Amino acid sequence: MELKANPNNNPDKLHRIIIKHPALTDGKVKSVYDVDAHRVMIKYRDEVTAFDGKKKSTPETKGRICCLISELLFTYLEKQGIKTHYIDCPSLDTMLCRKLTIVPIEVIVRNIAAGSIVKNTTLTEGTVISPPLVEYFLKDDSKGDPLLTQDRIRLMGIDPEPMYHIAKDVNLHLQEMFSQLDLDVVDFKLEFGYDADGELYVADEISPDSMRLWGKKDGRSNDKDIFRKYGSDEALIAAYGDILKGLRQLAV
Ligand code: C5P
């Protein structure tokens, strides 16, 4: 599939925004660069990891596909009134974003049981979770990202309520969007951050790397489980590419 930039993209903008410093942070698949007091540049690399980084690969074009999917989803959520850190995509694999203080919590929304909830409870895979479940995990690999309670989050000095409501809203909008592609949103992860004025934004990325998307008809995975289960770069890129194509068709 041809990876055309969003018509609003302008590679010249990337050259104007000079990345002067080494990465502020090098995450597992993204690097964050300082731009100025209010903005960062996030580069999506051609890497995929699973099982806490124990399984890795470098599928070509993966960075730009995830960046472009995230761009479409952030833009869509913004139109629905949800504040996100997305500002612009100056190149195919690089996103200009608001500089935020990231909340050290991963917020997971689940509509169907899969993954860790199946491993850690008596629920069986595929059980519909209604109403959707919002869970919180500490964002700290060295502690194994433990499940948090709302009370523990409050003890950490963080109010979980605003994240809870935004996560529920994002879920409704993502379900609406992906049902048009005949996909069920099984679960997804959100990260949040505050700007200098104390405004809360959805941060990080929203892509098949951080979601489970099952075909409504065949129940097949169209997300990172393809890599987790089968380790196939080609199948991963094909599935992610199809999602990008589908989202672009909806966006026009
Ligand atoms: O591992 P678990 O089943 O709890 O993951 C739920 C959802 O959150 C999955 O879609 C997974 O890809 C995503 N996730 C993530 N980053 C993490 C943990 C989970 O994107 N660190």
Residues whose N, C-alpha, C, O or C-beta is under 5 A from the ligand:
A	BS01	C5P	I108 A114 G115 S116 I117 D187 F188 K189 D209 S210 M211 R212
